[in-house]
């Protein structure tokens, strides 16, 4: 199927096409993983758009891009779905280099309206006459940037169509005010926008008639459609917690996920609940990521101490900072890549006023299949420059629990990074960790090199060195700020080369160390570029940040020393 022949189909044929696409999506995503519920909800809507408008002349922007699977199918990419979110495969979002039908790309929400206005202005300045269509929903209107754009769109009055896909959901059930029941004519008209709706977002005839009637509308107009997230797959239709928003491979008949286990997110959430039972001032805050951050248990245990802000990371950090100023101890759980959106709040509010919020930086490091928009490899550099900020990462579950406990025992902004993936479950007693302290382990009896690293890679390297019968000093740099000045001075005095194994962007820990010691250091880390999608082991190998690369570099240094 492609956009060249969809206009020749009858309404009955279009409805059969919708059923066929929905069945294909369920079967295909069950094999590869991906965004399921959000795409099942927009099948008819996307077909109607492509029936009435003519891509790529008319430009369609799907907010976040995770709802664009039907768009990809209709623009000739159906045969690539077996490669979805894999190395060199089909992206899970719109991707400009993937197709001329993708005029914009994003991996974070609430950008489509600003982008659509920009494209509309560019069109008008070049005296062109195509249509620009932004499809926004799935919680994206809870993001402040979307409302900034709505007001500007109303003031500039450029020709464009805003399709508001209203499914009353974000990733999970929406807790943000506007998308919880206040999306109506008055909201959009107050911004100076014309309005049509609400329409049944699964009624192809009504959708096509509406889009035909407004396709040449001059000025901005909102088409408000009501859809059911997860439509066509019963388990997704009744899901209120976001379990079917983004999935790994699963069995279609039973709904059982093919891969599961205890995650870092779950470990941190469990530890948080333990601490909250002892300290009634501890609260949990999430910007619409309760399911991914495993905070539903906390919400059920402490409903009055759980706050879902919607997709609004900047607001979440500033609100948490003010709660801390008021005597509460907030824990904000946010993905590393989404934390980028809260840079100003971190610097201007939490850091500048030195307020004791605790930030759980989830999905730190490479995340794999979601690709360059989601890789959590910039947060160390972003936060390390902020005064008063304490920045850390545990090597294992025990250290994670102790860092969380330590964070609540002090009075500064304190960030704890942890990666995507599994970790061994532990319930060890809480102990305070001296802030800024590192640990080290000597493998073998005659070390040939000092390797400074962090996170789970510490134990990976120790085990690999033992297997290779290679003697090393392995340093667990569990604090990026402050660093262990005493240990660094001692390492500087040792007659051994120093290698820093970054699992994030070059210039993170290594820059801090270079400011502290005089000895030249060798750095292994991701270069000055974005890392695309793929499984994490393959990406680590491609980026030359895998443990085998470290061992090779150490052995090469050993040979040159000898």
Backbone torsions as a table, in degrees:
resi	resn	phi	psi	omega
1	UNK	NA	139.0	172.3
2	UNK	-148.6	172.3	-173.6
3	UNK	-68.8	-12.8	-177.6
4	UNK	-74.0	-24.2	-176.4
5	UNK	-120.2	-1.5	-178.1
6	UNK	-65.2	-31.1	-178.6
7	UNK	-68.3	-16.0	-179.4
8	UNK	-85.5	-5.1	-175.9
9	UNK	-84.9	146.7	174.6
10	UNK	-78.5	169.4	179.0
11	UNK	-60.7	-41.3	178.5
12	UNK	-62.2	-41.0	179.1
13	UNK	-67.8	-35.6	177.1
14	UNK	-65.2	-39.0	178.9
15	UNK	-67.5	-37.0	175.3
16	UNK	-66.6	-36.9	176.8
17	UNK	-62.5	-42.8	179.0
18	UNK	-59.9	-44.4	179.0
19	UNK	-63.7	-39.0	-179.8
20	UNK	-67.0	-42.3	179.1
21	UNK	-64.5	-42.5	-178.9
22	UNK	-62.5	-43.5	178.5
23	UNK	-64.0	-39.7	178.7
24	UNK	-63.7	-43.9	-179.1
25	UNK	-60.9	-44.3	-179.9
26	UNK	-60.9	-47.8	-177.2
27	UNK	-67.4	-44.0	-176.7
28	UNK	-68.0	-46.7	-178.2
29	UNK	-67.9	-26.9	176.6
30	UNK	-64.2	-21.8	179.9
31	UNK	-92.7	-36.0	-173.0
32	UNK	-105.1	-21.9	-166.8
33	UNK	80.1	164.7	179.4
34	UNK	149.0	-168.0	179.7
35	UNK	-87.5	108.6	-173.4
36	UNK	-93.9	-63.7	-171.4
37	UNK	-57.7	-44.5	-176.4
38	UNK	-62.7	-35.8	-179.2
39	UNK	-78.3	-34.2	177.0
40	UNK	-64.0	-26.7	-177.9
41	UNK	-79.2	-14.3	-173.9
42	UNK	-118.2	20.1	-176.7
43	UNK	-63.3	-55.4	-178.8
44	UNK	-64.3	-40.0	179.5
45	UNK	-58.7	-45.3	-178.2
46	UNK	-69.2	-38.7	177.0
47	UNK	-61.5	-44.5	-179.3
48	UNK	-62.4	-41.2	178.4
49	UNK	-61.3	-45.3	-178.9
50	UNK	-72.9	-22.4	176.9
51	UNK	-72.0	-40.2	-174.7
52	UNK	-88.9	-40.5	-177.2
53	UNK	-100.9	169.7	-172.6
54	UNK	-126.0	92.3	175.8
55	UNK	-78.0	142.1	9.4
56	UNK	-92.3	0.4	178.5
57	UNK	-59.4	-51.4	171.4
58	UNK	-82.8	132.8	-170.8
59	UNK	-100.6	124.9	-178.5
60	UNK	-112.3	124.3	178.3
61	UNK	-115.2	118.5	175.7
62	UNK	-95.6	118.6	-177.2
63	UNK	-57.3	136.7	-170.2
64	UNK	67.7	-43.9	-177.3
65	UNK	98.1	-8.9	-178.1
66	UNK	-76.6	-6.9	177.0
67	UNK	-103.1	21.0	-171.7
68	UNK	-102.5	13.1	-175.7
69	UNK	-63.2	-43.4	177.8
70	UNK	-64.7	-38.9	174.9
71	UNK	-57.4	-41.8	178.6
72	UNK	-65.0	-41.0	179.1
73	UNK	-62.5	-45.4	-177.2
74	UNK	-71.5	-13.3	179.3
75	UNK	-110.6	28.2	167.2
76	UNK	87.0	20.3	-176.8
77	UNK	-113.2	15.2	-176.3
78	UNK	-60.4	-38.4	-176.5
79	UNK	-73.2	-4.2	178.5
80	UNK	-99.6	-0.8	-173.5
81	UNK	-66.4	-20.9	176.3
82	UNK	-67.4	-14.9	179.4
83	UNK	-103.1	8.8	-174.2
84	UNK	-52.9	126.7	175.2
85	UNK	64.9	16.6	177.3
86	UNK	-102.9	166.5	-179.9
87	UNK	-55.8	125.7	-179.3
88	UNK	62.1	17.4	-179.6
89	UNK	-103.4	-166.4	-178.8
90	UNK	-68.1	133.3	179.2
91	UNK	-73.7	151.3	174.2
92	UNK	-79.3	-0.3	-179.9
93	UNK	-131.5	171.8	171.2
94	UNK	-62.0	145.7	-174.7
95	UNK	-145.8	118.2	-173.7
96	UNK	-61.0	-42.1	-177.5
97	UNK	-74.9	-9.7	-179.5
98	UNK	-83.4	-33.9	-175.3
99	UNK	-162.0	146.0	175.3
100	UNK	-70.6	-11.6	178.0
101	UNK	-82.6	-2.1	178.5
102	UNK	-110.6	93.5	-175.3
103	UNK	-81.0	-10.6	-176.3
104	UNK	-149.4	156.6	177.0
105	UNK	-142.4	149.1	-179.7
106	UNK	-160.6	163.9	172.9
107	UNK	-132.8	-3.6	175.9
108	UNK	-114.7	156.1	-172.8
109	UNK	-84.4	169.4	167.4
110	UNK	75.0	14.8	-179.6
111	UNK	-98.9	-12.2	-169.6
112	UNK	-65.1	-36.3	-176.2
113	UNK	-70.7	-41.7	176.2
114	UNK	-62.3	-42.3	180.0
115	UNK	-66.1	-41.3	-179.6
116	UNK	-63.9	-41.2	177.7
117	UNK	-63.6	-40.7	177.8
118	UNK	-61.9	-42.2	178.3
119	UNK	-67.7	-35.9	179.1
120	UNK	-66.9	-40.9	177.8
121	UNK	-64.6	-43.7	178.3
122	UNK	-60.3	-40.5	177.1
123	UNK	-60.0	-48.9	-175.6
124	UNK	-67.4	-36.1	179.5
125	UNK	-66.8	-22.1	179.0
126	UNK	-103.8	10.7	174.4
127	UNK	58.3	41.3	174.6
128	UNK	-100.8	172.8	-171.8
129	UNK	-137.4	19.5	-179.9
130	UNK	-77.0	169.8	-179.9
131	UNK	-97.7	148.2	174.3
132	UNK	-117.4	126.1	-175.3
133	UNK	-124.3	125.0	175.3
134	UNK	-108.9	125.7	177.3
135	UNK	-106.0	110.9	-174.2
136	UNK	-126.2	144.6	179.8
137	UNK	165.7	-153.1	179.8
138	UNK	53.0	37.3	177.7
139	UNK	93.4	-9.9	-172.5
140	UNK	-66.0	-23.5	178.3
141	UNK	-78.0	0.5	171.1
142	UNK	-86.4	-5.3	177.7
143	UNK	-85.8	133.5	-176.0
144	UNK	-60.4	-32.1	-178.6
145	UNK	-61.0	-34.0	179.8
146	UNK	-64.3	-38.3	179.6
147	UNK	-74.2	-32.0	173.1
148	UNK	-60.4	-43.6	-178.9
149	UNK	-68.5	-40.7	179.6
150	UNK	-55.8	-44.9	-178.8
151	UNK	-65.7	-38.8	-179.6
152	UNK	-72.0	-37.2	176.8
153	UNK	-60.7	-42.8	178.8
154	UNK	-63.3	-35.5	-178.7
155	UNK	-76.6	-31.7	-175.7
156	UNK	-90.2	-23.0	173.0
157	UNK	54.7	43.2	173.9
158	UNK	-83.3	150.3	178.8
159	UNK	-66.7	118.8	176.6
160	UNK	-168.0	159.2	179.7
161	UNK	-117.9	129.6	174.7
162	UNK	-110.1	114.9	175.9
163	UNK	-95.3	114.0	178.4
164	UNK	-93.2	104.1	179.9
165	UNK	-85.7	97.7	-172.6
166	UNK	-98.0	101.4	176.9
167	UNK	-113.6	12.0	179.5
168	UNK	58.7	19.8	-176.5
169	UNK	-131.7	155.3	164.9
170	UNK	-108.2	-120.0	167.9
171	UNK	-76.2	-44.8	171.8
172	UNK	-113.6	-165.9	-179.8
173	UNK	-60.5	134.8	-173.4
174	UNK	-71.8	134.5	176.5
175	UNK	-112.6	-2.1	-178.5
176	UNK	-88.1	140.5	-169.1
177	UNK	-53.8	-56.2	-173.1
178	UNK	-62.0	-40.2	-177.2
179	UNK	-89.3	6.4	176.8
180	UNK	-97.4	5.5	177.1
181	UNK	146.5	8.4	-177.1
182	UNK	-114.7	16.3	174.5
183	UNK	-82.9	104.0	-179.4
184	UNK	-149.9	-179.1	-176.5
185	UNK	-54.8	-44.0	-174.4
186	UNK	-62.9	-35.8	179.2
187	UNK	-61.1	-49.8	-175.3
188	UNK	-74.5	-38.8	179.7
189	UNK	-67.5	-28.2	176.4
190	UNK	-66.5	-20.9	176.2
191	UNK	-91.5	2.0	179.0
192	UNK	87.0	23.5	-177.8
193	UNK	-109.2	139.0	171.1
194	UNK	-71.1	161.0	-169.2
195	UNK	-146.0	138.6	172.8
196	UNK	-133.1	133.9	176.5
197	UNK	133.6	-170.8	-2.9
198	UNK	-77.2	149.8	179.7
199	UNK	-115.3	156.1	171.4
200	UNK	-71.6	112.4	-175.9
201	UNK	-72.9	1.2	176.9
202	UNK	-114.9	6.0	178.6
203	UNK	-97.0	97.4	-175.2
204	UNK	-59.4	-41.6	-177.9
205	UNK	-61.7	-47.5	-179.0
206	UNK	-65.5	-39.9	179.3
207	UNK	-63.6	-46.2	-178.4
208	UNK	-64.3	-43.9	179.3
209	UNK	-61.0	-41.3	-179.3
210	UNK	-66.5	-47.4	-179.4
211	UNK	-64.4	-36.1	176.7
212	UNK	-62.5	-39.3	-175.4
213	UNK	-72.3	-22.0	-176.1
214	UNK	-118.1	8.0	-173.7
215	UNK	-61.3	-29.4	-179.7
216	UNK	-108.4	18.2	-179.2
217	UNK	-59.6	133.9	178.6
218	UNK	-91.3	127.1	-175.3
219	UNK	94.9	174.4	-176.6
220	UNK	-81.4	140.2	177.9
221	UNK	-139.8	141.6	178.8
222	UNK	-102.6	130.6	170.9
223	UNK	-110.2	112.8	-174.5
224	UNK	-95.6	114.6	-179.6
225	UNK	-117.8	143.1	178.4
226	UNK	-104.6	121.0	-178.2
227	UNK	-126.3	163.8	176.4
228	UNK	-107.9	115.2	177.9
229	UNK	-65.1	133.1	179.7
230	UNK	83.8	9.8	-174.0
231	UNK	-56.1	129.9	176.8
232	UNK	102.8	-12.9	176.3
233	UNK	-126.6	104.6	-170.0
234	UNK	-50.6	-40.8	-178.7
235	UNK	-65.2	-34.0	178.6
236	UNK	-77.1	-31.8	-178.6
237	UNK	-63.7	-35.8	-176.6
238	UNK	-95.1	2.3	-175.9
239	UNK	-76.1	117.1	177.6
240	UNK	-106.0	-4.0	-175.9
241	UNK	-106.8	-1.9	177.6
242	UNK	85.3	15.4	-178.9
243	UNK	-66.0	-25.5	-178.1
244	UNK	-107.4	11.2	177.1
245	UNK	-67.0	-59.9	175.2
246	UNK	-124.6	125.6	-172.9
247	UNK	-128.5	158.5	166.0
248	UNK	-90.3	-175.6	175.8
249	UNK	-55.9	142.5	-177.5
250	UNK	-148.6	163.0	175.8
251	UNK	-86.9	121.0	-174.0
252	UNK	-62.5	-44.0	-174.9
253	UNK	-64.9	-46.6	-175.2
254	UNK	-94.9	-22.3	-174.9
255	UNK	79.4	6.6	-178.3
256	UNK	-76.2	128.5	177.5
257	UNK	-70.7	141.3	-175.6
258	UNK	-81.5	-14.5	178.4
259	UNK	-139.4	125.1	178.2
260	UNK	-149.8	166.6	-179.2
261	UNK	171.5	179.2	-179.0
262	UNK	-84.6	125.6	-172.9
263	UNK	-106.0	164.9	172.8
264	UNK	-58.7	-39.7	179.4
265	UNK	-59.8	-43.9	-179.8
266	UNK	-66.1	-39.2	179.4
267	UNK	-61.8	-44.8	-179.9
268	UNK	-66.8	-39.5	179.1
269	UNK	-65.4	-40.7	178.6
270	UNK	-64.7	-43.0	178.9
271	UNK	-64.8	-38.3	178.8
272	UNK	-61.9	-41.7	179.3
273	UNK	-64.5	-39.0	177.1
274	UNK	-60.4	-44.6	-179.5
275	UNK	-69.2	-35.8	-179.3
276	UNK	-67.8	-27.5	177.0
277	UNK	-66.4	-26.9	-178.1
278	UNK	-97.1	-19.4	-176.5
279	UNK	-132.5	105.1	-174.7
280	UNK	-71.8	-7.0	178.1
281	UNK	-85.9	-11.3	-179.8
282	UNK	-76.4	129.6	177.1
283	UNK	-129.2	161.5	178.2
284	UNK	-117.5	136.3	-179.9
285	UNK	-127.5	136.8	176.2
286	UNK	-139.0	138.1	172.2
287	UNK	-88.7	73.6	174.6
288	UNK	69.4	21.7	-178.3
289	UNK	-121.6	37.9	-178.2
290	UNK	-61.8	-40.1	-177.4
291	UNK	-70.7	-50.0	-178.5
292	UNK	-63.4	-34.7	-179.2
293	UNK	-88.7	3.8	174.9
294	UNK	59.7	41.3	-176.6
295	UNK	-101.4	5.1	179.3
296	UNK	-64.4	-32.5	176.2
297	UNK	-62.7	-41.8	177.2
298	UNK	-63.8	-43.4	-179.2
299	UNK	-60.3	-41.7	-179.8
300	UNK	-70.2	-36.4	-179.0
301	UNK	-76.1	-35.7	-175.6
302	UNK	-134.4	67.7	-174.7
303	UNK	-59.3	-29.9	-179.6
304	UNK	-84.0	-2.3	-179.2
305	UNK	-121.3	20.1	179.2
306	UNK	-120.6	131.3	-174.7
307	UNK	-133.7	112.2	174.3
308	UNK	-98.6	117.2	-174.1
309	UNK	-89.7	-0.9	-168.2
310	UNK	75.2	-174.3	-175.8
311	UNK	-78.1	79.9	-173.1
312	UNK	-152.2	72.7	-174.2
313	UNK	-64.1	-40.3	-179.2
314	UNK	-62.1	-46.4	177.8
315	UNK	-60.9	-41.7	-177.7
316	UNK	-59.3	-43.6	-178.3
317	UNK	-69.1	-43.2	-179.9
318	UNK	-67.6	-40.6	176.9
319	UNK	-61.0	-44.3	178.8
320	UNK	-61.5	-39.6	-180.0
321	UNK	-62.8	-41.7	179.2
322	UNK	-69.2	-34.8	175.9
323	UNK	-63.1	-40.2	177.4
324	UNK	-63.8	-40.7	176.6
325	UNK	-60.8	-31.4	-180.0
326	UNK	-85.4	2.9	175.0
327	UNK	102.4	4.3	177.5
328	UNK	-95.1	156.9	179.9
329	UNK	-113.6	90.8	-175.6
330	UNK	-84.4	143.2	169.7
331	UNK	-114.2	120.1	179.6
332	UNK	-106.4	116.2	178.5
333	UNK	-98.1	120.4	-175.3
334	UNK	-150.5	140.2	177.3
335	UNK	-64.5	146.9	-179.3
336	UNK	-54.0	-47.8	-176.4
337	UNK	-67.6	-30.3	178.4
338	UNK	-78.3	-25.6	178.7
339	UNK	-63.9	-24.5	177.2
340	UNK	-55.3	-32.9	-176.9
341	UNK	-71.2	-14.4	-177.8
342	UNK	-106.9	21.3	-176.4
343	UNK	-53.5	-47.7	-176.1
344	UNK	-63.2	-42.1	-179.9
345	UNK	-65.7	-38.8	177.3
346	UNK	-61.9	-44.9	-176.0
347	UNK	-77.8	-51.0	-171.4
348	UNK	-76.3	-34.7	-174.3
349	UNK	-104.1	-63.6	-175.8
350	UNK	-66.4	-50.1	-174.5
351	UNK	-74.3	-49.1	-175.1
352	UNK	-61.0	-39.6	-179.8
353	UNK	-92.0	2.4	175.0
354	UNK	52.8	56.4	-175.5
355	UNK	-102.0	138.1	-170.4
356	UNK	-81.9	67.4	170.2
357	UNK	-92.0	152.3	176.2
358	UNK	-112.7	127.0	-176.6
359	UNK	-112.6	119.0	172.9
360	UNK	-88.9	104.4	-176.4
361	UNK	-89.2	87.1	-176.3
362	UNK	-76.0	156.9	179.2
363	UNK	56.7	39.0	176.8
364	UNK	-76.2	142.2	-177.1
365	UNK	88.6	-165.1	179.6
366	UNK	-67.5	136.9	179.0
367	UNK	-112.4	-15.3	172.7
368	UNK	95.9	-110.2	-163.5
369	UNK	-66.7	-26.5	-179.5
370	UNK	-75.6	-14.6	169.3
371	UNK	80.0	-158.8	-166.0
372	UNK	-63.5	-26.4	179.7
373	UNK	-75.2	-17.1	-173.4
374	UNK	-116.4	-9.3	-179.4
375	UNK	-60.7	126.8	-175.3
376	UNK	-92.1	62.3	-170.8
377	UNK	-114.7	11.1	-177.3
378	UNK	-115.9	-8.8	-170.1
379	UNK	-70.7	-29.3	178.9
380	UNK	-62.9	-50.2	179.8
381	UNK	-62.9	-36.0	-176.9
382	UNK	-66.9	-43.1	-174.0
383	UNK	-93.3	-23.2	-176.9
384	UNK	-62.9	-26.8	-179.0
385	UNK	-83.0	-2.2	-175.2
386	UNK	-89.7	122.8	176.5
387	UNK	-56.9	146.0	177.6
388	UNK	75.7	-16.1	-176.5
389	UNK	-71.8	134.7	171.6
390	UNK	-107.6	129.2	-173.4
391	UNK	-129.1	128.0	-172.5
392	UNK	-144.6	165.9	171.8
393	UNK	-152.6	127.6	179.5
394	UNK	-81.7	155.6	177.1
395	UNK	-89.8	-22.0	-177.8
396	UNK	-153.4	179.7	-176.1
397	UNK	-63.1	-40.8	179.5
398	UNK	-60.4	-46.5	-179.0
399	UNK	-67.2	-33.2	177.5
400	UNK	-62.2	-46.7	178.6
401	UNK	-60.6	-41.7	-177.8
402	UNK	-70.8	-34.5	176.0
403	UNK	-67.3	-38.4	177.7
404	UNK	-64.3	-43.9	177.3
405	UNK	-60.7	-45.2	179.0
406	UNK	-60.2	-39.7	-178.7
407	UNK	-60.2	-36.3	-179.7
408	UNK	-83.4	-4.2	179.4
409	UNK	-101.2	12.4	-178.0
410	UNK	-138.7	-179.4	-166.9
411	UNK	-128.0	36.6	177.8
412	UNK	-131.0	162.9	173.1
413	UNK	-63.1	132.9	-169.4
414	UNK	-137.3	117.0	-179.7
415	UNK	-107.8	135.5	177.6
416	UNK	-121.9	116.5	178.7
417	UNK	-87.8	145.3	171.0
418	UNK	-153.2	147.0	-169.4
419	UNK	-86.1	171.7	169.1
420	UNK	-75.3	144.3	176.3
421	UNK	120.8	-173.3	-173.0
422	UNK	-91.7	158.3	177.5
423	UNK	-149.6	152.6	178.8
424	UNK	-70.7	132.1	-178.9
425	UNK	-69.7	139.0	179.6
426	UNK	-148.5	150.8	177.0
427	UNK	-133.3	38.3	-179.5
428	UNK	-61.5	155.1	179.0
429	UNK	-63.7	146.5	-179.3
430	UNK	-74.2	137.6	175.4
431	UNK	-137.6	142.9	177.5
432	UNK	-73.9	142.3	175.7
433	UNK	-108.5	128.5	176.9
434	UNK	-56.9	124.9	-176.1
435	UNK	-65.1	130.7	-179.1
436	UNK	89.6	-2.1	-176.5
437	UNK	-84.7	142.0	173.0
438	UNK	-111.4	167.5	172.2
439	UNK	-127.8	162.3	175.9
440	UNK	-143.2	156.2	176.0
441	UNK	-134.2	132.8	177.2
442	UNK	-95.9	119.1	177.1
443	UNK	-96.7	122.9	-177.6
444	UNK	82.5	-173.6	-172.8
445	UNK	-109.0	-19.3	-178.5
446	UNK	-133.7	80.6	-175.7
447	UNK	-57.8	141.1	178.3
448	UNK	-106.9	-9.9	-176.4
449	UNK	-161.8	151.9	171.0
450	UNK	-102.8	123.8	175.8
451	UNK	-114.2	119.7	178.1
452	UNK	-103.1	122.9	-180.0
453	UNK	-148.1	-170.1	-174.8
454	UNK	-156.0	165.4	178.2
455	UNK	69.5	-161.3	-178.3
456	UNK	-58.6	-19.6	-179.1
457	UNK	-64.3	-21.3	179.7
458	UNK	-59.2	-54.3	-178.3
459	UNK	-71.3	-31.0	175.4
460	UNK	-60.5	-44.0	-179.1
461	UNK	-68.6	-41.6	179.3
462	UNK	-59.5	-45.9	-179.7
463	UNK	-64.7	-42.2	-178.8
464	UNK	-66.5	-40.0	179.1
465	UNK	-62.3	-39.8	177.9
466	UNK	-64.3	-41.6	178.8
467	UNK	-63.9	-34.9	-177.4
468	UNK	-89.2	1.4	-177.1
469	UNK	53.1	44.9	-176.6
470	UNK	-113.2	125.1	-176.6
471	UNK	-89.5	122.0	-176.2
472	UNK	-137.9	158.0	163.1
473	UNK	-100.3	112.6	-178.9
474	UNK	-103.9	119.3	-176.4
475	UNK	-104.5	128.7	175.5
476	UNK	-92.6	95.9	-177.8
477	UNK	-85.0	72.4	-172.5
478	UNK	-75.6	-9.2	172.2
479	UNK	-121.0	128.1	174.0
480	UNK	-90.7	-26.5	177.6
481	UNK	-155.8	120.7	-8.1
482	UNK	-74.2	159.6	176.5
483	UNK	-94.5	166.8	-178.6
484	UNK	-82.7	92.1	-176.4
485	UNK	-62.4	-38.6	-179.5
486	UNK	-65.0	-44.3	179.6
487	UNK	-67.4	-40.1	178.9
488	UNK	-61.5	-39.3	177.9
489	UNK	-63.6	-40.9	178.5
490	UNK	-66.4	-40.1	178.2
491	UNK	-66.0	-36.3	179.9
492	UNK	-63.7	-32.6	-178.8
493	UNK	-79.4	-19.1	-179.3
494	UNK	-71.1	143.7	-178.6
495	UNK	-85.6	58.5	-178.7
496	UNK	-138.8	145.4	174.4
497	UNK	-67.9	152.2	179.6
498	UNK	-115.6	129.1	175.8
499	UNK	-118.8	130.1	175.6
500	UNK	-105.3	119.7	-178.7
501	UNK	-99.5	94.9	176.2
502	UNK	-81.7	135.8	169.7
503	UNK	-102.4	10.4	179.2
504	UNK	-129.7	-165.5	-175.3
505	UNK	-62.3	137.1	175.3
506	UNK	-55.3	136.7	-178.7
507	UNK	105.2	4.4	178.6
508	UNK	-84.8	-96.8	179.2
509	UNK	-64.8	-37.9	-175.7
510	UNK	-61.2	-36.1	177.9
511	UNK	-65.9	-39.0	178.2
512	UNK	-62.2	-43.8	-178.7
513	UNK	-66.1	-40.2	179.7
514	UNK	-63.5	-26.4	178.2
515	UNK	-80.2	-8.0	-172.2
516	UNK	-110.0	-36.5	-176.5
517	UNK	-120.9	160.4	-178.1
518	UNK	-91.6	-26.5	-173.9
519	UNK	-64.0	136.8	175.2
520	UNK	-61.4	143.9	178.5
521	UNK	-126.4	151.7	173.0
522	UNK	-98.4	137.8	-176.5
523	UNK	-121.6	130.8	170.9
524	UNK	-112.8	119.8	-178.8
525	UNK	-171.3	171.4	178.8
526	UNK	-68.4	136.7	-177.8
527	UNK	-76.7	-167.6	-174.4
528	UNK	-83.9	67.8	-178.6
529	UNK	-160.1	168.7	174.9
530	UNK	-89.5	147.1	-178.4
531	UNK	-104.1	124.7	-176.7
532	UNK	-82.0	-173.6	-172.2
533	UNK	-75.9	160.4	179.1
534	UNK	153.6	169.0	176.4
535	UNK	-71.4	149.3	-170.8
536	UNK	-60.8	-46.7	178.6
537	UNK	-57.2	-40.0	179.4
538	UNK	-67.1	-39.9	179.0
539	UNK	-65.6	-41.0	178.3
540	UNK	-61.2	-40.2	179.3
541	UNK	-67.3	-43.2	-179.2
542	UNK	-65.1	-36.0	-179.6
543	UNK	-84.4	-2.7	-180.0
544	UNK	60.5	42.3	175.6
545	UNK	-123.1	18.8	178.3
546	UNK	-83.9	164.2	-175.8
547	UNK	-64.8	-32.2	178.6
548	UNK	-64.0	-37.7	176.1
549	UNK	-63.2	-42.3	179.0
550	UNK	-59.5	-46.9	-179.3
551	UNK	-61.7	-42.2	179.5
552	UNK	-62.1	-43.6	-179.6
553	UNK	-64.7	-42.0	179.2
554	UNK	-62.8	-44.6	-179.3
555	UNK	-64.7	-36.0	177.6
556	UNK	-66.3	-42.0	177.4
557	UNK	-64.1	-38.0	179.9
558	UNK	-62.4	-43.4	-179.6
559	UNK	-64.3	-42.0	-178.4
560	UNK	-67.7	-33.0	177.6
561	UNK	-66.3	-45.0	-179.1
562	UNK	-68.6	NA	NA
